[in-house]
């Protein structure tokens, strides 16, 4: 991920932390991962990056960062995100 892409990701995550809701083209819902889950869409010089996250009341939980190479999010990414959410939620109990 280039420096400019990292700066854009940081800027968008800061907006989310401040309680701003983002929509297309910066972010889109990911109900296939779970409730309150979304993906940031960051265009870079050679790749398109995705940051999958969930909005909790006290945190923005980052689940995965990956370079998007196909039109559809790979099932392995969705499964990884679901597993990480379960582990995160179980640890908080």
C-alpha positions as CSV (number, residue, x, y, z in Angstrom):
1,X,0.0,0.0,0.0
2,X,1.5,3.3,-1.0
3,X,2.0,6.2,1.4
4,X,-0.9,8.2,-0.2
5,X,-3.2,5.2,0.2
6,X,-2.2,4.7,3.8
7,X,-2.9,8.4,4.4
8,X,-6.3,8.1,2.8
9,X,-7.1,5.0,4.9
10,X,-6.0,6.9,8.0
11,X,-8.1,9.9,7.1
12,X,-11.2,7.8,6.5
13,X,-10.7,5.8,9.7
14,X,-10.4,9.1,11.7
15,X,-13.7,10.2,10.2
16,X,-15.3,7.0,11.4
17,X,-13.8,7.3,14.9
18,X,-15.4,10.8,15.1
19,X,-18.8,9.2,14.4
20,X,-19.2,10.2,10.8
21,X,-20.9,7.7,8.5
22,X,-19.3,7.2,5.2
23,X,-21.1,6.0,2.0
24,X,-20.2,5.2,-1.6
25,X,-17.7,5.6,-3.1
26,X,-15.5,5.5,0.1
27,X,-17.4,2.8,2.0
28,X,-20.1,0.3,1.5
29,X,-22.0,-2.1,3.8
30,X,-20.8,-5.7,4.1
31,X,-23.9,-7.6,5.6
32,X,-22.3,-10.9,4.4
33,X,-19.7,-10.4,7.1
34,X,-22.1,-9.2,9.9
35,X,-24.2,-6.4,11.2
36,X,-22.5,-2.9,11.3
37,X,-19.8,-4.3,9.0
38,X,-18.5,-2.3,6.0
39,X,-15.5,-2.0,3.7
40,X,-13.4,1.1,2.9
41,X,-12.5,1.4,-0.7
42,X,-9.1,2.9,-1.4
43,X,-7.8,3.3,-4.9
44,X,-4.0,3.1,-5.1
45,X,-1.6,3.4,-8.0
46,X,-1.4,-0.3,-8.8
47,X,-4.2,-1.8,-6.7
48,X,-7.5,-1.2,-5.1
49,X,-7.4,-1.8,-1.4
50,X,-10.2,-2.8,1.0
51,X,-10.3,-2.4,4.7
52,X,-13.2,-4.5,6.2
53,X,-14.4,-3.0,9.6
54,X,-17.2,-3.0,12.1
55,X,-18.6,0.0,13.8
56,X,-19.0,-0.6,17.6
57,X,-20.0,2.0,20.1
58,X,-16.5,2.3,21.5
59,X,-14.3,1.3,18.6
60,X,-13.8,0.7,14.9
61,X,-12.8,-2.9,14.7
62,X,-10.5,-3.6,11.7
63,X,-11.1,-7.2,10.5
64,X,-9.0,-7.4,7.3
65,X,-7.0,-5.4,4.8
66,X,-6.5,-6.8,1.3
67,X,-5.9,-5.9,-2.3
68,X,-9.1,-6.4,-4.3
69,X,-8.4,-8.2,-7.5
70,X,-11.8,-9.5,-8.5
71,X,-15.3,-8.0,-8.6
72,X,-16.5,-10.2,-5.7
73,X,-15.0,-10.3,-2.2
74,X,-13.3,-13.7,-1.9
75,X,-15.1,-16.2,0.4
76,X,-11.8,-16.7,2.3
77,X,-11.8,-13.0,3.3
78,X,-15.4,-13.1,4.4
79,X,-14.8,-16.3,6.5
80,X,-11.6,-14.8,8.0
81,X,-13.6,-11.6,9.0
82,X,-16.4,-13.7,10.6
83,X,-13.9,-15.7,12.5
84,X,-12.1,-12.6,13.8
85,X,-15.4,-11.0,14.8
86,X,-16.4,-14.1,16.8
87,X,-13.0,-14.2,18.5
88,X,-13.2,-10.5,19.3
89,X,-16.8,-10.7,20.6
90,X,-16.0,-13.9,22.7
91,X,-12.9,-12.1,24.2
92,X,-15.1,-9.2,25.4
93,X,-17.5,-11.5,27.3
